[in-house]
Amino acid sequence: MRTIGRGEDPAADRPGIGGGLLEAVRGRLAEAGAEPTPARVAMALRAEGRLLGDAEVLGVVSALRSEMTGSGPLEPLITAPDVTDVLVTAPDEVWVDRGGGLERTPVRFADEAAVRRLAQRLASVAGRRLDDARPWVDARLPDGTRLHAVLPPVAVAGTCLSLRVLRPRAFTLAELVAAGTVPPDGDRLLRAVLDARLSFLISGGTGSGKTTLLSSLLSLAGPAERLVLAEDSAELRPDHPHVVRLETRPANQEGAGRVTLRDLVRQALRMRPDRLVVGEVRGAEVTDLLAALNTGHEGGSGTVHANAPCDVPARLEALGSTAGLDRAALHSQLAAALSVVLHLVRDRSGRRRLAQVDVLERDGDGFVVTVPAAAWSAGGFQEAPGWRRLMNLCERGRGPE
């Protein structure tokens, strides 16, 4: 007897049970508004002129329940402890990332319509609309999973579905060291940055592990500190006793009720934060964050998309311009507000690692530049030109013993 692979439809591959029969049973149950119980499925099968054994009926029940609740055939992938991303590019192309790059899985959908139905149902669960009028959605499911879906004809080859799995707890720094994300003994340097209450940004590309690292670092904050998190999608999960989480909200169908990240940053400042955290700096909220870090809010942090640490000032400059902040003013704020940039990369094998730690300083023209202080190596961080400045910042932040 063949063993069913993870995520495969337990009924679709049985003799005589295919996508057409499942669709017919599904249609009959939908017309009756009935749940797919074994008795109702057996009645629907009889109405289709099919008499199947108990095992086949239970297989159909399992397939229909999988589609109508949870994430359908993707459920076993999403619940796997090592999976971070699940990507569907076609009914027979389902990929996962377990931290070592993308891998193709044996999971299959019956057809394009099945992928579309799952995407629309998940969007509905998230309280969003996904149809021909609004052919894409970016939302968070109740369990924290990040959903993105695009329908044809915008997605030329068929419905594309992306799920970013949110783990229920933050990784510890020791676990990140063991995984090779942080070099050996690199946790000591990161703890020093946190203990000194230096303000920092974590930079890197999509999927490089910025949120994972930020959650781990925030878990190290003192238990008496109050963390206020402002996020576009609530993904940070610091292991900390005092966390206030704020999340943006899109406008409703009438175009009202939108809450932006900039709104959240402004509200967070009134909530007595010991550490103000912006999950991802991506717009005009950068001006409010920098202003806050210049008015006594030490130890603030966030993430930003950038190809390299040296690109971070230019990236913030571009974001600041959306709020009308000119270059000179942005750099003046930046020089006083931010101390450290932690940059993450994914190497060619798909492994995430903390490639570089930079400090910020002004150049001869008065503009802020990043200076490498420590670089990743298999044996531990290697000192770079900005090392002494970083050590001075840590010592000054800790103050007298």
Secondary structure, DSSP 8 states (H G I E B T S, - for coil): -----TT--TTTTSTT--HHHHHHHHHHHHHHT----HHHHHHHHHHTT----HHHHHHHHHHHHHHHSTTGGGHHHHTSTT--EEEEEETTEEEEESSSSEEE-S---SSHHHHHHHHHHHHHHTT---SSSS-EEEEE-TTS-EEEEE-TTTSTTS-EEEEE---SS---HHHHHHTTSS-TTHHHHHHHHHHTT--EEEEE-TTSSHHHHHHHHHTTS-TT--EEEEESS-------S-EEEEE-B---TTS---B-HHHHHHHHTTS--SEEEES---STHHHHHHHHHTTT-TT-EEEEE-SSGGGHHHHHHHHHHTTT--HHHHHHHHHHH--EEEEEEE-TTS-EEEEEEEEEEE-TTS-EEEEEEEE--TTS-EE-TTHHHHHHHHHHHH---
